[in-house]
Amino acid sequence: MQDRREILMALSMLAMDANAEDDQTTIYIPERQTEKDRPFLLDFMEEYAFAMIVSSKGGLRVTNVPTLFERSPQGWGKLWWHISKNNLQNNAFDGNEECIAVFHGPHAYISPNWYKAKNAVPTWNFSVVHATGKPRRIDNDEAFANSLKNLVATNEAKHGGGDVWDYSKLPDSYLKGMRQGIVAYEMTIDRVEAKFKMGHERSAADRDGTLKGLATSKMERNILELTRDYYKRNPV
């Protein structure tokens, strides 16, 4: 009887450990939609670098920020971002509290009309990566300045496309004054969860139909279209 009780207690402890591990997850991911390819996910976070930073200390808060990603031979690397000094979320980033950086890829409605299969229902395809860690404030002004410079250089190279404006030519006094209005953070990524719901489990014919359907589907407005329409609503 004693052996049986010990076995039951051991099984109970294992169940508790399993539940504790499950409690660490921040998103529901069916096994077929789990993505664990490390290089692929690192590229994804760099490509879709505008992230939602979610924290719960002092109340649930979300800030949307451009991030700078620093790769590492070990682990998942580090994220860097900055927010306004007036943002109440600063109170949550103390180096001890976990937060989540959510990287969203494109998403779209998927119609059953695109499938060869007859028995099918509509769905929505999307991709998302959750990076969890404990952000800490960067108080060293030189490190802060270098991170801003790297952030600007990275995005100017990818999206700027011009040669008139030069960040390095801005006066140091001006840049330092700008830094006084924001707070910088660095977060070592402790855990990554990735969900890719792309219909990749379907047949080859259905996948081909999905691609053809998406090619002709009317998507949401892109940033150009939305900006243009918003300017019309808010004329100078």
Buried (B, 14 or more C-beta within 10 A) or exposed (E): EEEEEEEEEEEEEEEEEEEEEEEEEBEEBEEEBEBEEEEEBBEBBBEBBEBBBBBEBEEEBEBEBBBBBEEEEEEBBBBBBBBEEEBEBBEBBEEEBBBBBBBEBEBBBBBBEBBEEEEBEEBEBBBBBBBBBBBBBBEEEEEBBEBBEEBBBBBBEEEEEEEEEEEEEEEEEEBEEEBEEBBBBBBBBEBBBBBBBBBEEBEEEBBBBBEEBBEEEEEEEEEEEEEEEEEEEEEE
